[in-house]
Amino acid sequence: MRLEGRVALVAGGAGSMGSAVAQLFAAEGAAVCVADMDKERADEVVGEIVEDGGRAIAAALDVCQAEQWEQVVVSAEKAFGHLDLMANLSGSNYRVSFDEQSEDMWRKIIDVNLTACFIGIKAVVPAMRRAGRGVMLHVGSLASIHQGAGSPAYGVSKIGLVALTRSAAASYAQDNIRCVLVSPGHVDTNFLRGDSAHSPNSWETSIENPDNYERRRASTPLGRLCLPEDIAKTFLFAASDEAAMITGSMLTVDGGAGI
Ligand SMILES: NC(=O)c1ccc[n+]([C@@H]2O[C@H](COP(=O)([O-])OP(=O)(O)OC[C@H]3O[C@@H](n4cnc5c(N)ncnc54)[C@H](O)[C@@H]3O)[C@@H](O)[C@H]2O)c1
């Protein structure tokens, strides 16, 4: 029970990694507010947590909307008394070349992956100050380490999170609030496999295509793609008191893919 007494807001909590984080946080004693624009799936995640004996509520949240963040913080404090943990695992990408990336795509990716983290921090900090402590966790990527060709906005957003994490860590350390970036490598999730509005994939890009799967596996020295549970365990560590002196850092969980 490494998160006993904590109250967590998990944004993007209906997603593959977000739901794994919400479930592990709840299993370790936290009360969890599962927030996502996919409210139906967030409700299902809450159902699974409650069935396993945990405490959770679901909330509709578009992470790009500051007022919605504020409402979700109010709901979490009302339901569970305080808020002292936030993990934001929402995200978006359009896997197209620099030539093909439109200004609209650029704005959407920067909005969801980077600006949403900025407004999310501003929404949760007052609640964490009231609680007297807090941990804010964001999700980076291999793109937080190096850039390749294609989807320029994705790389800019994910490397921007390195700076945002350091800026928030330096700004709020005096309030006993930590901020950590967890950067996964290739993770077998709907983000890479499915064809969703926030992360469109075709046969050319999806890991349903064995060539794409094998390319990602082969570029991972430990020999397999990460699973959402691998990432959730690192979020748990970063959230817990075992990481009490870790702030402003990036923790890479990539099987060596970023070496
Ligand atoms: N899968 C990978 O290999 C991988 C690797 C590195 C980083 N990431 C990052 O991990 C994060 C989560 O990815 P995942 O693999 O769990 O994908 P996923 O598609 O399963 O989950 C993403 C979730 O974000 C939610 N979301 C998207 N836009 C939103 C918005 N505006 N407001 C609220 N919720 C919104 C979706 O509804 C979905 O539940 C993303 O930030 C992604 O960039 C993924």
The ligand as an SDF file (V2000), in Angstrom:
LIG
                    3D

 44 48  0  0  0  0  0  0  0  0999 V2000
    2.3590    3.7650  -26.8310 N   0  0  0  0  0  0  0  0  0  0  0  0
    3.6050    4.1820  -26.9290 C   0  0  0  0  0  0  0  0  0  0  0  0
    4.4720    3.5000  -27.4790 O   0  0  0  0  0  0  0  0  0  0  0  0
    4.0150    5.4880  -26.2840 C   0  0  0  0  0  0  0  0  0  0  0  0
    5.3730    5.7250  -26.1300 C   0  0  0  0  0  0  0  0  0  0  0  0
    5.7810    6.9080  -25.5330 C   0  0  0  0  0  0  0  0  0  0  0  0
    4.8490    7.8170  -25.0940 C   0  0  0  0  0  0  0  0  0  0  0  0
    3.5210    7.5650  -25.2750 N   0  0  0  0  0  0  0  0  0  0  0  0
    2.5900    8.5600  -24.7640 C   0  0  0  0  0  0  0  0  0  0  0  0
    1.7510    7.9620  -23.7970 O   0  0  0  0  0  0  0  0  0  0  0  0
    0.5250    8.6720  -23.7010 C   0  0  0  0  0  0  0  0  0  0  0  0
   -0.6500    7.6980  -23.6430 C   0  0  0  0  0  0  0  0  0  0  0  0
   -0.5730    6.8200  -24.6470 O   0  0  0  0  0  0  0  0  0  0  0  0
   -1.2480    5.3520  -24.6790 P   0  0  0  0  0  0  0  0  0  0  0  0
   -0.2640    4.5360  -25.3860 O   0  0  0  0  0  0  0  0  0  0  0  0
   -1.7840    4.9260  -23.3600 O   0  0  0  0  0  0  0  0  0  0  0  0
   -2.4390    5.6900  -25.7030 O   0  0  0  0  0  0  0  0  0  0  0  0
   -4.0090    5.5120  -25.6810 P   0  0  0  0  0  0  0  0  0  0  0  0
   -4.4580    5.9550  -27.0350 O   0  0  0  0  0  0  0  0  0  0  0  0
   -4.4070    4.1560  -25.2310 O   0  0  0  0  0  0  0  0  0  0  0  0
   -4.4810    6.5720  -24.5660 O   0  0  0  0  0  0  0  0  0  0  0  0
   -4.5090    7.9410  -24.7590 C   0  0  0  0  0  0  0  0  0  0  0  0
   -5.6860    8.4980  -23.9550 C   0  0  0  0  0  0  0  0  0  0  0  0
   -5.6540    9.9200  -24.0620 O   0  0  0  0  0  0  0  0  0  0  0  0
   -6.9960   10.3580  -24.1680 C   0  0  0  0  0  0  0  0  0  0  0  0
   -7.0450   11.6870  -24.7590 N   0  0  0  0  0  0  0  0  0  0  0  0
   -6.6020   12.0860  -25.9760 C   0  0  0  0  0  0  0  0  0  0  0  0
   -6.8640   13.3910  -26.1540 N   0  0  0  0  0  0  0  0  0  0  0  0
   -7.4570   13.8310  -24.9960 C   0  0  0  0  0  0  0  0  0  0  0  0
   -7.9790   15.0930  -24.5730 C   0  0  0  0  0  0  0  0  0  0  0  0
   -7.9370   16.1700  -25.3510 N   0  0  0  0  0  0  0  0  0  0  0  0
   -8.5130   15.1540  -23.3330 N   0  0  0  0  0  0  0  0  0  0  0  0
   -8.5850   14.0710  -22.5300 C   0  0  0  0  0  0  0  0  0  0  0  0
   -8.1270   12.8590  -22.8980 N   0  0  0  0  0  0  0  0  0  0  0  0
   -7.5820   12.7420  -24.1270 C   0  0  0  0  0  0  0  0  0  0  0  0
   -7.6820    9.3090  -25.0170 C   0  0  0  0  0  0  0  0  0  0  0  0
   -9.0880    9.3410  -24.8950 O   0  0  0  0  0  0  0  0  0  0  0  0
   -7.0530    8.0330  -24.4760 C   0  0  0  0  0  0  0  0  0  0  0  0
   -7.8200    7.5060  -23.4240 O   0  0  0  0  0  0  0  0  0  0  0  0
    0.5600    9.6700  -24.8550 C   0  0  0  0  0  0  0  0  0  0  0  0
    0.9470   10.9260  -24.3450 O   0  0  0  0  0  0  0  0  0  0  0  0
    1.6540    9.1500  -25.7640 C   0  0  0  0  0  0  0  0  0  0  0  0
    2.2870   10.1950  -26.4800 O   0  0  0  0  0  0  0  0  0  0  0  0
    3.0890    6.4260  -25.8640 C   0  0  0  0  0  0  0  0  0  0  0  0
  1  2  1  0
  2  3  2  0
  2  4  1  0
  4  5  1  0
  4 44  2  0
  5  6  2  0
  6  7  1  0
  7  8  2  0
  8  9  1  0
  8 44  1  0
  9 10  1  0
  9 42  1  0
 10 11  1  0
 11 12  1  0
 11 40  1  0
 12 13  1  0
 13 14  1  0
 14 15  2  0
 14 16  1  0
 14 17  1  0
 17 18  1  0
 18 19  2  0
 18 20  1  0
 18 21  1  0
 21 22  1  0
 22 23  1  0
 23 24  1  0
 23 38  1  0
 24 25  1  0
 25 26  1  0
 25 36  1  0
 26 27  1  0
 26 35  1  0
 27 28  2  0
 28 29  1  0
 29 30  1  0
 29 35  2  0
 30 31  1  0
 30 32  2  0
 32 33  1  0
 33 34  2  0
 34 35  1  0
 36 37  1  0
 36 38  1  0
 38 39  1  0
 40 41  1  0
 40 42  1  0
 42 43  1  0
M  CHG  2   8   1  16  -1
M  END
$$$$
